[in-house]
Every structure is written in structure tokens, then in C-alpha cells.
Amino acid sequence: LPPELPRAFMCHSDFAAYHLALKLKARNLVVPREVAITSFDITQKAKDSGCEIGIDVTGEKFADAALERMLWRQMNPDQEHQRIIINAPLVFL
């Protein structure tokens, strides 16, 4: 952890959020009152870590986007790589 902590952390996964929460709690910090944690998933592990907000990205949304992109790539093999945005709502846990 950095010497000076931010007010909030955005974690790339619930697993990371859970382990961050353990480190913060080991420093006697109260999550989320003193330091907030947000994660990209909304699993039980996120709730256990003290996350208050998550991003509701489901496996189905990822699968749909991946299939659509693979089919597009077959029809357009010479096009440049592109970044895909999957819209997902913020949810309060």
C-alpha cells in the first residue's frame, strides 16, 4: 500500500478488492468509512470485502461481445484492432 492512501480504490476484480480490504483492515482502517473500495464484479467476495459499488458486467455480456467481434473479424481480417466497450450499470451492493 502507498504511504498516503487515497479515499478510494478501484479494483480490477473482486479477488483484488477482497485482498486489498484485508490489507487495509490489517492497518486498522475501516472499509468503507475510511477508505472505499469499488470492484468490477458483484460477487459475494466483493460484498465481503466491503465494496459499496460494483459494475454489473455479466459473463453473458462478455460472451456476446466476444462472439460478435470474432464474427466481425472473420469478415474483416485486415482491419485494425479495436477497443470494445461493454456498457454495464453501476450497482450498489
KAURGI-V825399 format. One record per residue. N is the residue number from 0. RES is the residue in three letters. PHI is phi in radians with two decimals (* if undefined). PSI is psi in whole degrees, 0 to 359 (999 if undefined). Layout:
# KAURGI-V825399
n->N res->RES phi->PHI psi->PSI
n->N res->RES phi->PHI psi->PSI
This chain:
# KAURGI-V825399
n->0 res->LEU phi->* psi->146
n->1 res->PRO phi->-1.19 psi->154
n->2 res->PRO phi->-1.04 psi->319
n->3 res->GLU phi->-1.86 psi->116
n->4 res->LEU phi->-1.47 psi->143
n->5 res->PRO phi->-1.28 psi->171
n->6 res->ARG phi->-1.30 psi->338
n->7 res->ALA phi->-2.64 psi->152
n->8 res->PHE phi->-2.09 psi->142
n->9 res->MET phi->-1.92 psi->116
n->10 res->CYS phi->-1.75 psi->149
n->11 res->HIS phi->-1.37 psi->347
n->12 res->SER phi->-2.75 psi->163
n->13 res->ASP phi->-1.14 psi->325
n->14 res->PHE phi->-1.05 psi->314
n->15 res->ALA phi->-1.13 psi->319
n->16 res->ALA phi->-1.08 psi->318
n->17 res->TYR phi->-1.08 psi->313
n->18 res->HIS phi->-1.24 psi->327
n->19 res->LEU phi->-1.10 psi->316
n->20 res->ALA phi->-1.04 psi->320
n->21 res->LEU phi->-1.07 psi->317
n->22 res->LYS phi->-1.13 psi->319
n->23 res->LEU phi->-1.15 psi->317
n->24 res->LYS phi->-1.16 psi->328
n->25 res->ALA phi->-1.13 psi->335
n->26 res->ARG phi->-1.57 psi->12
n->27 res->ASN phi->1.10 psi->31
n->28 res->LEU phi->-1.65 psi->144
n->29 res->VAL phi->-1.70 psi->120
n->30 res->VAL phi->-1.72 psi->128
n->31 res->PRO phi->-1.73 psi->6
n->32 res->ARG phi->-1.09 psi->316
n->33 res->GLU phi->-1.66 psi->323
n->34 res->VAL phi->-2.43 psi->124
n->35 res->ALA phi->-1.60 psi->152
n->36 res->ILE phi->-2.28 psi->134
n->37 res->THR phi->-2.17 psi->146
n->38 res->SER phi->-2.32 psi->165
n->39 res->PHE phi->-1.45 psi->346
n->40 res->ASP phi->-2.02 psi->173
n->41 res->ILE phi->-2.28 psi->52
n->42 res->THR phi->-1.56 psi->174
n->43 res->GLN phi->-1.07 psi->326
n->44 res->LYS phi->-1.07 psi->323
n->45 res->ALA phi->-1.13 psi->316
n->46 res->LYS phi->-1.13 psi->321
n->47 res->ASP phi->-1.16 psi->332
n->48 res->SER phi->-1.37 psi->344
n->49 res->GLY phi->1.76 psi->8
n->50 res->CYS phi->-1.05 psi->139
n->51 res->GLU phi->-1.79 psi->333
n->52 res->ILE phi->-2.27 psi->139
n->53 res->GLY phi->-2.36 psi->171
n->54 res->ILE phi->-1.96 psi->123
n->55 res->ASP phi->-1.44 psi->78
n->56 res->VAL phi->-1.83 psi->117
n->57 res->THR phi->-1.68 psi->159
n->58 res->GLY phi->-1.04 psi->327
n->59 res->GLU phi->-1.13 psi->320
n->60 res->LYS phi->-1.13 psi->318
n->61 res->PHE phi->-1.10 psi->316
n->62 res->ALA phi->-1.12 psi->317
n->63 res->ASP phi->-1.07 psi->315
n->64 res->ALA phi->-1.15 psi->320
n->65 res->ALA phi->-1.15 psi->316
n->66 res->LEU phi->-1.12 psi->315
n->67 res->GLU phi->-1.05 psi->318
n->68 res->ARG phi->-1.21 psi->321
n->69 res->MET phi->-1.12 psi->318
n->70 res->LEU phi->-1.14 psi->319
n->71 res->TRP phi->-1.09 psi->317
n->72 res->ARG phi->-1.11 psi->323
n->73 res->GLN phi->-1.09 psi->324
n->74 res->MET phi->-1.47 psi->343
n->75 res->ASN phi->-2.37 psi->60
n->76 res->PRO phi->-1.15 psi->339
n->77 res->ASP phi->-1.67 psi->359
n->78 res->GLN phi->-1.29 psi->153
n->79 res->GLU phi->-1.14 psi->156
n->80 res->HIS phi->-1.15 psi->149
n->81 res->GLN phi->-2.29 psi->152
n->82 res->ARG phi->-1.55 psi->134
n->83 res->ILE phi->-1.87 psi->133
n->84 res->ILE phi->-1.88 psi->126
n->85 res->ILE phi->-1.85 psi->113
n->86 res->ASN phi->-1.22 psi->132
n->87 res->ALA phi->-2.61 psi->137
n->88 res->PRO phi->-1.35 psi->151
n->89 res->LEU phi->-1.33 psi->141
n->90 res->VAL phi->-2.27 psi->147
n->91 res->PHE phi->-1.60 psi->128
n->92 res->LEU phi->-1.47 psi->999
